[in-house]
Amino acid sequence: MNVLVTGGCGFIGSNFIKYMLKKYPECMIVNIDKLTYAGNPDNLREIEDNPNYKFVKGDIADEKEINQIFENEKIEIVVNFAAETHVDRSIHEPKAFLFTDIVGTYNLLEAVKKFKINLMIQISTDEVYGSTKDGEFSENTPFDPSSPYSASKAAADHLCMAYFRTYNAPVIVTHSCNVFGPNQYPEKVIPLFATNLIEGKKVPVYGKGEQVREWVFTEDYCNAIDRIISKGSIGETYNIGSGDRISNIELTKKILKIMGKDESSIEFVKDRPGHDFRYAIDSSKLRKEIGWKPIHSFDDALKKTVEWYSNNNDWWKKLKSGEFLEYYKKHYIKMHGMMQEEEQ
């Protein structure tokens, strides 16, 4: 099968590409990524010479580029990871989110329709549902986004389902809880905290750290997408969740313990605007209909992830010292004195 992966140089996209090429050696993967700050070719260095892998530097918001790829590469399946995803960035610079997350998705849907593609998987987030103090988000929960980021993803998800209903486009939408693992850009909470501690810095926690998030390890997540491709029903939405829910302060203490640090390394900082309090995913549909369940425990996967950052200093140090640092100085110090991560 010929698969177009958008945003494949990012954290989740790159892990998915490596997963697919390992499991399906005959699969042809075409990766389009415009290489923004979070798109890192180093994430795919180990497979860049694989004859079944092709990289295209491009932007899904460019209709001409997208059509050219579909025409030249005989694409059969599209997995749309490409997105601007950082909430704090969306608060300061929402325009980029509208172009990539909405216009980009529109261009893909038009190409899927025009070139009669077999399947498109829209990768989305539980943040489209907003926040809940109790209970769980099901696939039927109304959207209630709180930030320009989650609003842009919600708009793209609605567009996908509209194309299914109007044009019978072969689309499946997925909403996932927070994904974590190796190669995640160090603006996100787990790699940020791990790398800060390695550098002897404090870890910034919003408010009192009471916000609750659900977490799934990247290997389990990639397996879920793989199963949805092979067993999912066109026009359906599937929630991907592990059931592992933990407050930010509990997560922080777990990372401190793994790193051999105490709570003096915590610095509580001003909360961000519109901060969702709690996310919780009901993934029973995926488990019952597709037969998926996570195989990694949260604690083991967290330890494995933190150790990866400890053993790969060269990978993350250049990210934290380059463009990332300039953005940090421009926005986050001005905002509240410390870097924050969008999923806290």
C-alpha positions in Angstrom: 0.0 0.0 0.0 1.1 3.6 -0.7 0.6 5.8 2.3 0.9 9.6 2.5 1.8 10.7 6.0 1.5 14.4 6.5 3.7 16.0 9.2 5.8 12.9 9.4 8.9 14.6 10.7 7.1 15.6 13.9 6.9 13.5 17.1 3.9 11.2 16.4 4.2 11.2 12.7 7.8 10.0 12.7 7.1 7.3 15.3 4.2 6.1 13.1 6.4 6.0 10.0 9.0 3.9 11.7 6.3 1.6 13.2 4.7 1.1 9.7 8.0 0.4 7.9 9.0 -2.1 10.6 5.6 -3.9 10.6 4.9 -3.7 6.8 8.3 -3.8 5.0 6.6 -3.7 1.6 4.6 -0.5 2.5 5.6 2.7 0.6 5.5 5.8 2.8 5.5 9.3 1.4 6.1 11.9 4.0 5.2 15.6 3.4 6.4 18.0 6.1 7.1 21.8 5.8 9.7 21.5 8.6 8.5 24.1 11.0 10.3 24.3 14.4 8.7 20.9 15.5 9.5 19.1 12.2 12.8 17.4 12.8 14.4 15.2 10.1 16.7 13.7 12.8 13.6 11.8 14.0 13.7 9.7 10.8 17.5 9.5 10.3 17.5 5.7 10.8 15.1 5.1 7.9 15.9 7.9 5.5 17.8 5.5 3.1 14.9 3.0 3.1 13.9 2.6 -0.6 10.2 2.4 0.6 10.4 5.9 2.2 10.3 9.2 0.4 10.4 12.7 1.9 8.8 15.8 0.3 9.4 19.2 1.9 6.0 20.9 1.4 3.0 22.5 3.0 -0.5 20.8 3.1 -2.0 24.3 2.9 -0.5 24.6 -0.7 -3.2 23.0 -2.9 -0.8 22.7 -5.9 1.8 20.8 -3.9 -0.8 18.4 -2.5 -2.3 17.6 -5.9 1.1 17.0 -7.4 1.9 14.4 -4.7 -1.4 12.6 -5.1 -0.9 12.5 -8.9 2.7 11.4 -8.9 2.8 8.9 -6.0 -0.3 6.8 -6.5 -1.4 7.4 -2.9 -4.0 5.0 -1.5 -4.2 6.0 2.2 -3.7 9.4 3.9 -2.8 9.8 7.6 -3.0 13.5 8.4 -0.7 14.2 11.4 0.2 17.7 10.1 -1.0 20.4 12.4 0.0 23.3 14.5 -0.6 21.9 18.0 0.8 24.1 20.8 -1.9 25.8 22.7 0.2 28.7 24.0 1.5 29.4 20.5 -2.1 29.4 19.3 -3.0 32.1 21.8 -0.2 34.4 20.5 -0.2 33.4 16.8 -3.6 31.8 15.8 -3.3 32.5 12.1 -0.9 29.7 11.4 -3.2 27.2 13.1 -6.1 28.2 10.8 -4.0 27.7 7.6 -2.5 24.4 8.5 -5.2 22.8 10.6 -8.2 23.9 8.5 -7.1 24.9 5.0 -4.6 22.1 5.0 -7.2 19.5 5.9 -9.5 21.0 3.2 -6.8 20.5 0.6 -6.3 16.9 1.6 -10.1 16.2 1.5 -10.4 17.7 -2.0 -7.5 15.6 -3.2 -9.0 12.5 -1.6 -12.2 13.2 -3.5 -10.5 14.1 -6.8 -8.1 11.2 -6.9 -10.5 8.6 -5.4 -8.3 7.7 -2.5 -9.2 4.6 -0.4 -9.0 6.1 3.1 -8.1 9.2 5.0 -7.4 9.1 8.7 -7.8 12.5 10.4 -5.6 12.7 13.5 -7.2 14.9 16.1 -7.3 15.5 19.8 -9.5 15.2 22.9 -9.1 18.9 23.3 -11.9 19.5 20.8 -14.3 18.4 23.6 -13.2 21.1 26.0 -12.9 20.3 29.7 -14.8 18.2 32.1 -14.7 18.0 35.9 -16.0 14.4 35.9 -17.1 11.7 33.5 -15.6 10.9 30.1 -15.7 12.3 26.5 -17.4 9.8 24.1 -17.5 10.1 20.4 -20.9 11.8 20.7 -19.7 14.5 23.1 -20.4 17.9 21.6 -17.3 19.9 20.7 -16.5 22.8 23.1 -13.0 24.0 22.2 -11.2 26.4 24.5 -8.3 27.7 22.5 -7.5 28.7 18.8 -5.7 25.4 18.5 -8.5 23.2 19.6 -11.0 25.3 17.7 -9.0 24.8 14.5 -8.9 21.0 15.0 -12.6 20.9 15.8 -13.3 22.8 12.5 -11.1 20.4 10.6 -12.9 17.4 12.2 -16.3 18.8 11.2 -15.1 19.4 7.7 -14.0 15.8 7.4 -17.4 14.5 8.5 -19.2 17.0 6.2 -17.1 15.6 3.3 -18.1 12.1 4.3 -21.8 13.0 4.4 -21.8 15.2 1.3 -19.4 13.5 -1.0 -19.0 10.0 0.6 -15.3 10.8 1.2 -13.7 7.8 2.9 -12.7 9.5 6.1 -12.2 8.3 9.7 -11.6 10.8 12.5 -9.6 9.9 15.6 -9.5 11.8 18.9 -6.6 10.9 21.2 -5.6 11.7 24.7 -2.0 13.0 25.3 0.6 11.0 23.5 4.1 10.7 24.9 7.4 9.0 24.1 10.8 9.5 22.5 11.5 12.3 20.0 8.8 14.6 21.4 9.7 18.3 21.0 10.9 19.7 24.3 8.2 22.3 24.7 5.8 19.5 25.8 5.6 18.7 29.5 7.4 15.4 29.8 10.4 16.1 27.6 10.6 19.7 28.9 10.6 18.6 32.6 13.1 15.8 31.9 15.5 18.0 30.0 15.2 20.8 32.4 16.1 18.5 35.3 19.1 17.2 33.3 20.2 20.8 32.9 19.9 21.5 36.6 16.9 23.8 36.1 13.5 23.9 37.8 10.3 22.6 36.3 7.5 25.1 35.8 4.0 23.9 36.8 0.9 25.9 36.0 -1.2 27.1 39.0 -1.1 24.3 41.6 -0.7 21.5 39.1 -4.3 20.2 39.6 -5.2 19.8 35.9 -5.7 16.2 34.9 -4.6 14.6 31.7 -4.9 11.2 30.2 -1.7 9.7 28.6 -1.0 7.0 26.0 2.5 5.8 25.0 3.5 6.4 21.4 3.9 2.7 20.6 0.4 1.9 21.8 -0.9 4.9 19.9 0.7 3.9 16.6 -0.8 0.4 17.0 -4.2 2.0 17.5 -3.9 4.0 14.2 -2.7 0.8 12.4 -5.7 -1.1 13.6 -8.1 1.7 12.7 -6.7 1.7 9.1 -7.3 -2.0 8.8 -10.5 -2.5 10.8 -12.1 0.9 11.1 -15.4 1.9 9.5 -15.6 4.8 7.1 -17.4 7.8 8.4 -16.8 6.9 12.1 -15.0 8.6 14.9 -12.8 6.7 17.3 -11.4 7.9 20.7 -8.0 6.7 21.6 -7.4 6.6 25.3 -5.5 4.6 27.8 -7.5 5.3 31.0 -4.2 6.5 32.6 -5.3 9.8 34.1 -3.1 11.8 36.4 -2.8 15.4 37.6 0.1 17.5 36.5 1.5 17.7 39.9 1.4 13.9 40.3 3.1 13.6 36.9 5.8 16.1 37.9 6.5 14.1 41.1 6.9 10.9 39.1 9.4 12.5 36.8 11.3 14.0 39.8 11.5 10.5 41.3 12.8 8.9 38.1 15.4 11.7 37.8 16.4 11.4 41.5 15.2 14.9 42.3 13.1 16.3 45.1 10.2 18.8 45.1 12.6 21.8 45.5 13.0 21.5 41.7 9.3 22.6 41.2 8.5 26.2 40.4 4.8 27.0 40.4 3.9 29.7 37.8 0.9 31.7 36.8 -1.8 29.7 35.0 -2.5 30.3 31.4 -5.7 31.8 29.9 -8.5 29.4 29.2 -6.7 26.4 30.7 -8.8 23.2 30.5 -9.0 21.5 33.8 -9.5 17.8 33.0 -9.6 15.5 29.9 -10.8 11.9 30.1 -11.5 9.7 27.0 -14.0 6.9 26.7 -12.2 4.5 24.3 -14.7 1.6 24.7 -15.8 1.9 21.1 -12.2 1.4 19.8 -11.6 -1.5 22.2 -14.9 -3.3 21.4 -15.1 -2.7 17.6 -11.4 -2.7 16.7 -10.0 -4.9 19.4 -7.3 -2.4 20.6 -5.9 -1.9 24.1 -2.7 -0.4 25.3 0.0 -2.9 26.4 2.4 -0.5 28.2 1.8 0.6 31.8 2.1 4.3 32.3 4.9 4.1 34.9 7.0 1.8 32.7 6.5 3.9 29.6 7.2 7.1 31.5 10.5 5.7 32.9 11.4 4.5 29.4 10.7 7.9 27.9 12.6 9.9 30.6 15.6 7.6 30.1 15.5 8.2 26.4 16.0 11.9 26.9 18.7 11.2 29.4 20.5 9.1 26.8 20.0 11.4 23.8 21.3 14.8 24.9 22.5 15.6 21.4 19.0 15.3 20.0 17.3 17.8 22.3 20.1 20.2 23.3 20.2 21.8 19.9 16.5 22.2 19.9 16.4 24.0 23.2 19.3 26.2 22.3 18.1 27.3 18.8 14.9 28.6 17.5 13.0 27.2 20.4 15.0 29.4 22.8 14.3 32.5 20.8 10.6 31.8 20.9 10.9 31.1 24.6 12.5 34.5 25.2 10.0 36.3 23.0 6.7 34.8 24.4 7.0 32.8 27.5 9.3 34.9 29.7 7.2 37.9 28.7 4.0 36.0 29.5 4.8 34.6 33.0 8.5 34.1 33.4 8.7 30.4 32.6 8.3 28.1 29.7 5.0 26.1 29.7 3.7 23.2 27.7 0.4 23.1 26.0 -0.9 19.9 27.5 -0.4 20.7 31.2 
